[in-house]
Amino acid sequence: MLAQYHARTLEQLLAIVAGGNPDPHERGPVVLVINVWDGRTIVADYYHHSGPKYQNPDERTNYEYFPDPNQLRGLVERLLATGKSFVTQTGDDDMVCTLQWCITIPATD
């Protein structure tokens, strides 16, 4: 089931992003949705293994999640300020999860 969260603060948002993909069996492509305090939505989708950042993501850890959410602070703040997406990679060996984090703005009528 697609994971959906609400973040009311930057600290909550960092904790969610640091947690990565909560369900490794999720088929995707979108595996996580975060509604943030200003009405925008952040989505994380599987990043394709042939993409240019797969071998060199913006941030990576050998753990299943980022133990220190502040490791992602600069990337998350840039995403919120400019909309520029970023790629994270968690895990090691054959248990790697690579996600691209993007921000969307809901369509207005």
C-alpha positions as CSV (number, residue, x, y, z in Angstrom):
1,M,0.0,0.0,0.0
2,L,1.3,3.4,-0.9
3,A,2.7,5.2,2.2
4,Q,1.1,8.7,2.8
5,Y,2.3,11.2,5.4
6,H,1.6,14.7,6.6
7,A,4.5,16.9,7.7
8,R,3.7,20.0,9.7
9,T,7.3,21.1,10.2
10,L,10.7,20.8,8.5
11,E,11.8,18.4,11.2
12,Q,8.9,16.0,10.6
13,L,9.6,16.2,6.8
14,L,13.3,15.4,7.4
15,A,12.4,12.4,9.6
16,I,10.0,11.0,6.9
17,V,12.5,11.4,4.1
18,A,15.3,9.9,6.2
19,G,13.1,6.9,6.8
20,G,13.1,6.1,3.1
21,N,10.8,3.5,1.6
22,P,8.7,2.0,4.4
23,D,7.5,-0.9,2.2
24,P,10.2,-2.6,0.0
25,H,7.5,-4.7,-1.6
26,E,5.6,-1.6,-3.0
27,R,5.5,-1.9,-6.7
28,G,5.7,1.9,-7.5
29,P,6.7,3.8,-9.3
30,V,5.6,6.2,-6.6
31,V,6.2,4.6,-3.2
32,L,5.7,7.5,-0.8
33,V,3.6,10.7,-0.7
34,I,4.1,13.5,1.8
35,N,1.7,16.4,2.1
36,V,3.5,19.4,3.6
37,W,2.3,22.3,5.6
38,D,2.0,24.8,2.6
39,G,-0.2,22.6,0.5
40,R,2.5,21.1,-1.8
41,T,3.1,17.4,-2.1
42,I,6.4,15.6,-2.2
43,V,6.6,12.2,-3.9
44,A,9.3,9.6,-3.8
45,D,9.4,7.2,-6.7
46,Y,11.8,4.4,-7.6
47,Y,14.8,5.8,-9.5
48,H,15.6,3.6,-12.5
49,H,18.9,1.7,-12.3
50,S,20.0,3.1,-15.7
51,G,19.6,6.7,-14.6
52,P,22.7,8.9,-14.3
53,K,22.4,9.3,-10.5
54,Y,22.0,5.6,-9.7
55,Q,25.7,5.1,-9.4
56,N,26.2,8.5,-7.9
57,P,23.1,9.6,-5.9
58,D,22.9,13.0,-4.2
59,E,23.0,11.2,-0.8
60,R,23.5,7.6,0.3
61,T,23.8,5.3,3.3
62,N,24.5,1.6,3.7
63,Y,21.6,1.4,6.2
64,E,17.9,0.9,5.3
65,Y,17.3,4.5,6.4
66,F,19.4,7.6,7.1
67,P,20.3,7.5,10.9
68,D,20.8,11.3,10.9
69,P,18.0,13.1,9.2
70,N,20.2,16.3,9.2
71,Q,22.3,14.6,6.5
72,L,19.5,15.4,4.1
73,R,18.7,18.9,5.4
74,G,20.4,20.7,2.5
75,L,18.7,18.6,-0.2
76,V,15.2,18.9,1.4
77,E,15.6,22.7,2.0
78,R,16.7,23.1,-1.7
79,L,13.7,21.0,-2.8
80,L,11.3,23.3,-0.9
81,A,13.0,26.5,-2.0
82,T,13.6,25.7,-5.7
83,G,11.7,22.5,-6.5
84,K,14.9,20.8,-7.6
85,S,14.6,17.1,-7.1
86,F,17.2,14.8,-5.5
87,V,18.1,11.1,-5.4
88,T,18.8,9.1,-2.3
89,Q,20.1,5.5,-2.0
90,T,19.8,3.3,1.0
91,G,20.9,-0.2,1.7
92,D,23.8,-2.3,0.5
93,D,24.6,-5.1,-2.0
94,D,21.4,-6.5,-3.5
95,M,19.1,-4.7,-1.1
96,V,19.5,-1.2,-2.5
97,C,16.6,1.2,-2.7
98,T,17.1,4.3,-4.9
99,L,14.4,7.0,-4.7
100,Q,13.9,10.3,-6.5
101,W,12.2,13.0,-4.4
102,C,10.2,15.6,-6.3
103,I,7.8,18.3,-5.2
104,T,4.4,18.9,-6.9
105,I,2.0,21.8,-6.7
106,P,-1.7,20.8,-6.8
107,A,-3.5,21.9,-9.9
108,T,-5.9,24.8,-9.4
109,D,-9.3,25.1,-11.0
